[in-house]
Amino acid sequence: MADFPQLTLPQMLRAHAEAMPDRVAVLQKDFGIWNPLTWRQYHERACDVGEGLLALGLGEGGHVAILSENRVEWVLAQLGVNLIGGVAIGVYPTSPANEVGYVLEHSDSEIIVCEDQEQLDKVIEVRGQLPKLRRVVVIETKGLRGYSQDFVISFAAMEGMGHARRTKAPGSERSASADRGLDDIALMIYTSGSTGKPKGAMLSYRNLRAQAIAIADRIDLDAQTVHLSYLPLCHVAEQMVTVMAPIYLGSRICFGESLRTVQEDLREVAPSSFLGVPRIWEKLHSSIHIRMLEAGGYRRALYEWAYRACEPFAEKSRADRSLRERVTFALCYLFVFRALQNYIGLRRTHIAMTGAAPISPRIVRFFRTIGVPLVEVYGMTESSGVALGQTLDHLVPGSVGPAAKGVEARVGEHGELLLKGDTVFVGYYKNPAATESSLRDGWLHTGDVVEVENGEFRIVDRLKDIMITAGGKNLSPSEIENTVKGSPYIKECIVIGEARKYVAALIQIDFETVAKWAEEKGLSYTNFRSLAENAAVRELVDTEIRAANDQLAQVSHIRRFHLLTKELDHDDDEVTATMKVRRSSIQTKYAGEIASLYPTG
């Protein structure tokens, strides 16, 4: 682990500010304009934020929560907290008030940085259960005139207070950051809570440094890398590519205007690296599918020809392709694929990643076919990010590659993946029992079942999710679900099969794609429910499921399915903030529909 200096995150920020003060570190888009922030400004503003938090009464080693979409103030708050020896805690901006209240109370947060009035109101709603919360700092102050000034302060005002303190006592934050070591806690990330209350995973500066080494080595990042930050920063995946790796490498980060402008921002930034969770890749796939439906005629025929021509060698590395394959791809790229890559904003991307959840092999193959350099990686909050990952020169379909640099990986009892190394987290905050269950003899027990061949790991499923049918067959619901979700018309698939005679599923259609298909067919509908209940749509889904069954073993075939008449919702406790399905909640909520899939007699 000698690749980067033995420095903490805030110490590295200071080092870059001194070594390359005028180089651009961050771009923030506001009202259509990309505003630059140099490394010197990045460091100075983070120092101002840190001193401002002290002025608001933050105690030594204090906890500060951040409740916002991605923007420069998010990382300024995080690094400002770290510069004065505190701990940052991310909160999902999509979380309802009760979930926000739980994280703030459990994490002992003294101050919270909120994006706007909407997020502030969530905190106000649960203020009574937060005795340790001192102040709320709000970034966008529109609509805040009527709020108590003793409790609410603007981000700009806090930053100004910090700047005044630094002017009076220059260098005060230097001693605070110098006192911190690699084994001190820097960040607390709460797990998704798909099976219970979220747990606060504590990550040290050593974890963050080790992850920066692992991800930079595995996907070949360097100081010239440009990344668009858009996935929630309270998730470890975005933390590793927005904060960990860039701070150590000295590379550039771009923040768009909002989640709604991601595709437009991608086209403008043309990032050299891109991280997408499976749902992002599914949406991009559906978007291209819709455009091809709209194109019709010779354009659609040309696209289908190009895809058929290049799919057979999509997962060959460029060095291994024959001359004929290289010429074929070059022609297809010139006439078809370049336009598609421009459309999704990834034409200049040197490396693209998918991780955080299983993904359909069909989706992965699609993007590799059109020339997007997509690799699969595996990691979790408790491993500070990537633990296993593919490389572009050795793509093994269905695998997530070998262990990353600095990570040891082996297979334990029941096929469980075990990890060891400096990337493994310190433990769960205020939960020693869960920590002891996850960390045993220095090994992280991931709870994921894997298979290994020639050093390449393949994730089978979560250990707790493996199903045993009435006939005694072991099934991986994730494998079935992801095969089905390879269809652009299916957004969600929840497999049922535990102790049952056969496999069934609850299916949620992709409203946008199916709606476009319905328009092409001249079908009328009024809303999601009427579309899902249309007999022609059921026939479409049945056809897609039959196609998916052809790719699965006989015992894994979906025999019956129920079409959901509403989209799964976080507020209805059906999915987590990271859009992971809460299986137990779904099985309870849709017990009647599930029972109808298994008629008696």
N, C-alpha and C positions, 0 to 999 in steps of 0.2 A: 504493500500500500504506500509506496514511496512516490507515486505519480504526482500527487498534489502536496503542497506544504502541510505540515502538521498544524493547521490553523482552523479555528472555528469559522462559521459562516460570517459573522460580523467582522472578524479579523481579516478574512479574505476580501470583504467589501472594501475595507479601509486600504488594503494592499493595492487593489485595482485603482482606487481613487487617487492614490499617490503615484502609481506607475503609469497610468494612462488617463489622466484627469479629463481630457477633452474628447475622448472617444465616446460614441453614443452607446449607452447600455440598455435604454428602454425607449420604446415609442408608444405613446398613448393617443388614440384617435378620439378627437372631440369635434363634433359638428363637421365631420368630414375631413378634418385636418389632422395629420400625424405630427404630434408634438414630441420633440426629442428630449431626453434626459441623459446627461453625460454621467460617467462614473463618479465624478466629483460631486455633481448635483445629487445623484442617487444617494451617495454616502452622507452628504450634508443634510439633506432633507430627512433621511432616516434618523440622524442624530437629533435633529430638531423634534421629530416625533417622539423619540425616546425621552428627551428632556421634558417635553410637554406632558407626557404620561406621568413623570415624576412630579411635575407641578400640580397634577390633578390628584396626587396622593397615593399613587401606586407604590405598594410596599416592596421591599427587597425580595427578588425572586417572584414577584407578583405575576398573576395570570391575567392575560388580556385576550378576550374573544373577538373574533372578526366575523361579521355577518354581512356579506356583500357579494355581488358578482365580481368577476375578475376585473381589476383595474389597478393602476399604479399605486393608489392609496392602500390597497390590500398588502402589497409587498413592503411598502414603506412602514405600515403598522407592524408587520411581522418582524422586519429587521430592526425597527426602532425598539421594539420590546426586547429583542435579543441583545442589542447594543447596551442596554442598561441592566442586563442579567435576568430578564423576565422570561416567561414562557408564553408562546402564542397558541391559541386554540381556534381552529376553524369551525364555523357553523354553516350548514347548508342554507343558502338563501331561499330555497324552495320549502324549507321546513315550516310546518305550522307552529303556532305559538307554544303549544304544549311541548313539542320536541325541542324548540329553542330553550324553553325554561328548564327542561331536564339537563341539557348540556351545560348551560350556564351554572346551574346549581351544583351539578356533580363535579364540574371542573374547578369550582371555587373561583370563578372569574370575578375580578374586582372592577374591571372596566370593560366595556364592549364598544367596538367600533362598528357602527351601522351605516349602510349605504344611503338610506333615504327614509322618508316618513313611513313607508310601508313596513320596513324592517323595524323601525323604532316602535311602531304601534304593537308589534309582537312582544317586544321587551316590556313595554308599559303594561300589557295585558297580564303578564306573569310576574310583575315586579314584587308582588307580595310574598312570593316564595323564594326570593333572592336576597337574603339578608347581607351577603358579602358584596353585592354590587354597589359601587360608589357612584360611578358616572357613566353616561352614554355619550359617545362622540359620534356625530353624524356628518357624513361626507357631503351629501347634497341637502341643502337647508331649505329648499322650497316647501312652504306650508308649515314651518316650525315656529311661527311667531307666538302661538299660544301655549307653547310648552314651557315648563319650569326651567329657568336659566340655571338654577342651582343643581339640576340633575342632568340637563342636556347642554352640550356645547358643540360648536361646529369643529370639524377637522382642521379647517384653516386657522381658527382661533387657537386651538390647542398647539398647532405647529408654530404659530407666532409666539405663544408663551414659551415654547421650548427654545426658539431662536433667541429670545431675550435672555433666557437663563444661560445659554451657551456664550452669549456676548459678554455677560458679566463674569462667567467662570469658564473660559475656554479650555477645552481638553478634558472636561469632567467625564464625558462619556468614554474617553480613551481608557481611563483607569478601570471603568466598569467592565468593558469588553476584554481588557487584558487579564482581568481576574478570572475569566471563564475558561474552563478547560474542555477538552473533547468529550469528557464523560458527563458533563452537565446536560440537563434536559433543555432542549431548544423548542420543541414543538409537540403538541398533543393532537393526535388525529383520532376522531371518533369513528368506530366501525359502523357499517351500514345498519346493523341491528335487524337483520332479516329473520332471526329466530328468537329475539329477545331485546332487552334494552341495549343501546349502543355502549361499547366499552371504549374508554379513553386510552389509546396506545401511546406510550411515552417514547419519543425518539430523541436520542442524544445527538450532540454535534458529531460524535464519532460515526453514528449511523448515517447522518446526512453526508458526511465526507465519503464514507465507503460506498454509498449509493451513487454519488457523483462519479466516482471511479468506475463502478460497475456499468452504469448506463453509457458513459462516454466511451468506454472500451468496447462494449457490445455492439453499439450502433454507430461507432466511429464519429462521434461529435467532436468539434474543435471550436476555437475562438471565433471562427467565421460563421458558425451556425446561426440561423435566424429561425425563431419559433414564434408562432401565434398562440397566445395563452387564452383559452376559452373554456376548458373543462373546469369544474369547481376546484378552487385552490384549497378547499378543506379536504380534498381527496389526495391521497399520496401520489397517484399517477401524475397529476398536474404539478404537484410540488416538485417532483424530481426533474421535470423538464422546464419549469419556470423559475425555480429558486435554487435547488441543489446544484445541478450541473452548470447552469449559466454563471452562478456566483464563483464557482471554482474555475471554470474555463475562461470567463470573461467574454461570453457570447451575448448576443442581442435577443431581447424579448419584446414582443409587440402585443399591446392590449387593444382590441377593437372596441367599438362603441357599445355593443351589447351582444347577447346570445343570438338575437334576431338577425344580426348582420354578419354572422360568421362566414357564410359563403362569399359574400361581397368582400369582406376583409381578407379572406384567403387569396382572392384574385389580385388584390392590391399589394399585399405583402409578398406573395409568392415565396412562402417559407421553404427553407432547405430541409427542415424536419417537421414531422406532423404526427401527433398522437391522437388516435380516435378509439373510443370504446366501441364494442360491437354495434351498439345502436346507431352511432354516427355513421359507420360504414354501411349499415343496412339502409339508413336514410339516403345516403349518397347513391347507393345502388338503385333504390326505388326512384330517386330523382332522375337518374339517367334513363331508367326504364320508361318513365313517363315521357321524357323528351323524345325517345325513340318511337313511342306510340303516336306522339303528335307529329313527328317528322313524316312518317309513312313513306310510301312510294319507293323511289330508287335509293333515297338516303337510308331508309331502314334496311333495305336489302343489302346495301353496301356495308352497313354496320354488322349485320348478321354474317355476311361473308367473311369480313375481317376477323370477327370473333372466332368463328369456326376454324379459320386458318391458323390462328395464333394460340388457341387454347391448348393444343397437344404439348407445346413446349413452354407453357407459361411458367412452370416451376423449375425450369432449367436455369442455372446461372448464365449470364451473358457470355462468359468465357467458354462454357460448355456447348453453346449452340453452334450448329453447323452453319456453313456459309448460306445455304438455302434458307434456313430459319432466320438468319440475320437479315437477309434481303427481304423476306416475307414480312417480318416485323417492321422493317424500315418503311416499306410501302404502306402498310396498314397504319403506321404511326402518322405518316405524312398526310394521308387522306381521311383518316377517321380518329385515331386515338389522341392525336395532339389536341383536336378540338374538344374532346371529352375531358382531357386533363385540364385544359384551360377553363372549361365550364365549372369544374369542381375546385379549381384553384391550386392544383397540385403538380403543374407541369415542371416546376423547378425543384421539386422535392427529391432530395437524394436518398432519404430514408423515411419510411412511414411505418408506424407501429399500431398494432391492435392488442389490447390487453384488458385486464380488470374483470373480464367475464369470458365464458366460452363463446366462440363464434362459428358460424356455419362454414365448413370447408368450401362450399360453393361460392360464398361471398368473397373469401380470400382469393380463390382461383380467378374470380371475375376481375378483381383489381390488378392482379398480377398479369392477367391476359392483356389488359389495356395499357400495361406499362407502368403502373404505379408500384414502386419498390416496397412492397408491404411485407413486414415480418411479424410473426407472432411472438409475444413475450408473456411471461408469467411472473406474477408477483402479488404481494398483498401488503396491507398496512403494516403488519408485523415484520415484514422483511424490508421495510423502508422503500419499497418499490420493486424494481425488477430483480428477480432471483435467477430466472432461466430465460433464455432468449435465442431466437434464430439469428443467423447471419445471411446476408444476401448471396454469399458464394456457396452456401450449402443449405438449400431449402428442402426440408423433408416434410411433405404434406401430412397434416394432422399432428405434428409434433410442436413443442414450444422450445425446442433446441436444448443445448447443454447448459450447465451452470454458468452464471456470469462470473467475471473476475472477482476474486475475493470471497466467493460463495462455495461452500461445500454442500453437496446434495446427495442423499442416499434414500433408499426405500426401506421403510420400517415395517412393523407388524400390520397385517391386513392391507399391504400395498401402500401405506400412507407415506407421503413425501415428507422428509425431514430435512431441515436446512440449518446451516451453522456458518458463522462468520460475523464480521463487524457490522453487517447490514441488519442483523437480527435485533429487534427492539429491546428496550430495557424492561418493559412490563406494562401491565394495565394499572392505571391510576385508581387508587383506593379499592383494588380488587385482587388481593394476593392469591385467592383461591383460583381465579381464572389464569393468573400468571403462572402458578405452579402447574396447572393443567397443560398450558401451552409450551412452557419452557422446562424441559427435563434433561438434566445432564448436559446442558449447553446446547441442546438441539431444539429447534422450533418445530413443533408438531403442527403441520399446516392444516390437517383435516381433509386434505385432498388425496384421492387415490390416483396413483400413476403407474404407468408401464414404461420400461426403459429398454431401448435397443440401440446398440452401438453408441452409447453415451447420449442419445437423444431421448428426451422425456416426452411422454404423451399423457395429458391430463384426462383421466377417465371420468371422474365426477367427484362431488363432495362425498366423503365417507358416510355422512349422515343421510345423504339423499339417495344412495343406492337402494333400488327397490327389489323386492323378492316377490315374484308372482305366486299365485295359488299353486302353480305347478313346480315351484321351487327354483325358477330361473332368476338369475341376477340380471337386473337391467340398469343401464345408465340413463336416467331421464334427460340429462343435458345433451347426450349424443342424439337422442330422438328429437328433442326440441330444436336443437340447432340445425339439424337436417331439414326439418319442416320450415324453419324461419329463413332458410335459403331462398324461399319463394318471395318475390317482391310484393305479393298480395297478403302475406301473413306477417303481422307485427309481433304477436305473442302466442306462444304455445305452452300450455301447462299440462304435463303428462300425468295421468292417473294410472296406477297399476299395482300398488302395494297390496298383496294378498288377494289380487283379483285374477279372474280367469284369462283376461286379455287386457291389452293396453287401450286406453281411451284418452281423450284430450279435450281441454277447453281451448278454443281458438279465438283470438282477437284479430280481426282483419286490419290491414293497413288502410285507413280511411282514404288518404289522399290517392294512393295507387288504385284501389278498387273503385273509387269514385270516378277516376279518369277512365278506367276500363268500362264502367257502366255507361258513361257518356258516349264512348265509342260504339257501344252496343245499342244505344237508344233506350236505355232503361231509365225510368224515372224513380226518384227517391227524394226525401225531404231532410233526413238527418241520419246520424250514425245508425240508429236502431232500425229505421226503415230499410236502409241499405243492407244491413246484416241479415235482416229477415227475408230479403228477396230470394226467391227460389233459385234464380240464375246465379246469384252470388254463392249460394250453398253448393251448387254444382261446380262452380269455379274452384272453391276451396277443396271440394272432394277430389277434383282432378289433381290439384297441387299435392294433396296428402298421398294420393296413390303414387305420384311421381317420387315423393320422398320415401315411401315404403319400399320402392324398388331399390333404394340405396341402403336399406337396413336389413338386418337378419330377420327371418320370419317371425321369431318370438317378439321382436320389437315393433312389428307393424301396428299402426293405429287402426283399430277396427271400427270405432265409433267416435264421433266428436260432437261437441256442442258449440255453436257460435255465440260468443258473448255479445250482448246488445248494448254495451257501453265500454268505453275505454277504461283500462285499469288505472286507478288514481292513487296518488300518494296520500291525499287528504282522506281517502276512504280506507286507509290502512291496508291497501292491496299490494302496493310496491313501496320500496324504500326510497330515500332521497336519491340514491344512485340507480333507481329503476330496477332493482332486483326484486323478483316476485317473493312475496311473503306466503309461502306455500301453506302453512298452517291456517293463516287467515283466509286464504282463498278456499281451502277445503271446507272450512266452516261456513263461509258466506254462501258458497255455491253447492252446498250439500245436496239440495234438491235436484239441481241440474246434473250433478255427478251420479246420483242414484238412478236417474232416468237413463243413463248410459249403460246401466247394468240391470236390465229387466229380469225379474225372477220368473221361473216357470218355463 
